[in-house]
C-alpha cells in the first residue's frame, strides 16, 4: 500500500511538472520506471549478481595471495 501511495504521489508531481491537474497513464509509467519495489529490486540483483564486486559467482574472482 505504501509503495502504491508513493508511486501515485510521484506521478502527481510529474503531472504537475507538465502543468496537468490529472495523473495520466504516461505519468505512472514514467515513475514506475524510476522507482523499484522490493520484488523488482531483488529480481534485478539476482539477475546481475555476477556484475557486482565480491560476487561469489563471479567468473573473474581475484584470488588473494599472501605476501
Secondary structure in CASP SS format (residue, H / E / C, confidence):
PFRMAT SS
TARGET T0000
AUTHOR 0000-0000-0000
METHOD secondary structure of the structure
MODEL  1
X C 1.00
X H 1.00
X H 1.00
X H 1.00
X H 1.00
X H 1.00
X H 1.00
X H 1.00
X H 1.00
X H 1.00
X H 1.00
X H 1.00
X H 1.00
X H 1.00
X H 1.00
X H 1.00
X H 1.00
X C 1.00
X C 1.00
X C 1.00
X C 1.00
X C 1.00
X C 1.00
X C 1.00
X H 1.00
X H 1.00
X H 1.00
X H 1.00
X H 1.00
X H 1.00
X H 1.00
X H 1.00
X H 1.00
X H 1.00
X C 1.00
X C 1.00
X C 1.00
X H 1.00
X H 1.00
X H 1.00
X H 1.00
X H 1.00
X H 1.00
X H 1.00
X H 1.00
X H 1.00
X H 1.00
X C 1.00
X H 1.00
X H 1.00
X H 1.00
X C 1.00
X C 1.00
X C 1.00
X C 1.00
X C 1.00
X C 1.00
X C 1.00
X C 1.00
X C 1.00
X C 1.00
X C 1.00
X C 1.00
X C 1.00
X C 1.00
X C 1.00
X C 1.00
END
